[in-house]
Amino acid sequence: MINIDRFFPSTKVAAWASGTIAANSGGTFGYSSTGSPSTGTYAYGGATFRFLKWTSSGTLTTTGRSILVDVLAIGGGGGGALAGGGAGGMFEILHQALAATGQHVVTVGGGGAAGSDYLNIASSGSDSVFDVNTATGGGYGGRQGTSHVDGGAGGSGGGGGYNTSTSGFGAGGAGTSGQGFAGSAGASGSYGGGGGGVEAGGTDGTSHGGDGRSNGFDDVATTYGGGGGGGSSSAAHPGGSGGGGAGAYLSVSAGVAGGANTGGGGGGGYPGQAPAAGGSGLVIVRWDISQE
């Protein structure tokens, strides 16, 4: 069950409505944007919120009075190799002050490329940015080989692969504190490790991707930031909730890409089955329109 107050905090709404937050004076607030964000308004708790949702990079230009905004950003997910890619890092900021007049950069991170197969190196996802705040791209999934066997560090870490020189399994990559969790190590019977997610790490011993987290800043509660599942000979290991792609399974199925604009990690590959790319990120900004 989703705790809606997590995404529409009632104490903050009450404070906005009573005028105890953002005591602005003089003039009106104006804005313009590039990057073609979707936009809308919705009511909650006696207040009305406006949101802008970017799925490609752009800008937010503000004029007039200063206001307070809430921001969600998710980095691009890491690509899979043998192991699943890590989810893009995610941050949620309440009440960031925007200067009275200024241009605020919006960067939407792309998903990392998959290895061409389970033996080849994958790429980490790109960062998403709003103003001075960065959601780090997810780490790449480890491959089978002698280098890039450990999962890449990132917003969430990629899963570990297999080291052919030591006949051992690579470690999962580290996540970024406050943004995501580590990937899991590869293991016999599950093979490539699972990528870490925004809410949980990749699961050791099963190669499942870590789960993501729900947010509703655009009035639609959506789960973002699932890690990719590792490639396996035992089962098609699922990606984590929030767009994580499933890992490949024997000759049955290839790796699945991370969900677009979820920051999900790409699923890992297996001999004869290709790994998959990570999903792109996004940025959402919202504010109470009583500040306009």
Secondary structure as UniProt FT lines:
FT   HELIX           4..6
FT   HELIX           10..18
FT   STRAND          29..34
FT   STRAND          38..44
FT   TURN            45..46
FT   STRAND          47..54
FT   STRAND          58..64
FT   STRAND          67..74
FT   STRAND          90..98
FT   STRAND          102..107
FT   TURN            118..119
FT   STRAND          128..130
FT   TURN            131..132
FT   STRAND          133..135
FT   STRAND          144..145
FT   STRAND          162..163
FT   TURN            164..167
FT   STRAND          168..169
FT   TURN            177..179
FT   TURN            188..190
FT   TURN            204..206
FT   STRAND          213..215
FT   TURN            217..218
FT   STRAND          222..224
FT   TURN            241..243
FT   TURN            250..252
FT   TURN            260..263
FT   TURN            271..272
FT   STRAND          282..288
FT   HELIX           289..291
//
